């Protein structure tokens, strides 16, 4: 499976097939935990454009960060960040920093004098250690990367068991792909998405859109002639409280507390 789509699934499946946040454990130690990196996603979109992967209207590559505006502004408001007079890139950066600092403080990590990358690594390692303890994995004296791999392996096998995926005879890459596909097929079935003959990223996109339209319908939003991204933005800007109360996408309970793509080569 292409690394780009593994990374996509890491983000998408971990948040109930939304592109609005990250899982409990980030994909790598260099990712700031607890906030989806819009700048990185923007760069990936631009690279896809150069390869001709975003030429159709269905891809909805319009305006980079602009398509995440509703979510960014909602997060800024919740974090008490002033939005007036700021461009979206500046606001997204402030939200990212505030969320990372908030998570760091929850783990008792000193934030003063640290850049985002350094702080992100410390938060990531704290989360790995916490997850290791939950799984009964010994943490003392272990290198952070070694511990992260142990946690990843254990969570992957645990999820395989939950989904009824046979792990015997599969190496970790094969098991990861099998588990991802099983999770994806399960989600597709729930949302009435046909998977036969479709590429992984197509299925992910269709599930994502199905969940958005379903939420919009439940919230009484007129969906006629509106794209999925337009509806998602409307949910964030005008119906966030109601969606949270109903616990519907993109505010549904997230039980996907493991990460898919940690052990990836650069």
Secondary structure as UniProt FT lines:
FT   HELIX           3..14
FT   TURN            15..16
FT   TURN            29..30
FT   TURN            33..34
FT   HELIX           38..50
FT   TURN            51..52
FT   HELIX           57..59
FT   HELIX           64..68
FT   HELIX           69..78
FT   TURN            79..80
FT   TURN            84..85
FT   HELIX           88..106
FT   TURN            107..108
FT   TURN            112..113
FT   HELIX           116..134
FT   TURN            135..136
FT   TURN            140..141
FT   HELIX           144..163
FT   TURN            168..169
FT   HELIX           172..190
FT   TURN            191..192
FT   TURN            196..197
FT   HELIX           200..218
FT   TURN            219..220
FT   TURN            224..225
FT   HELIX           228..238
FT   HELIX           240..246
FT   TURN            249..250
//
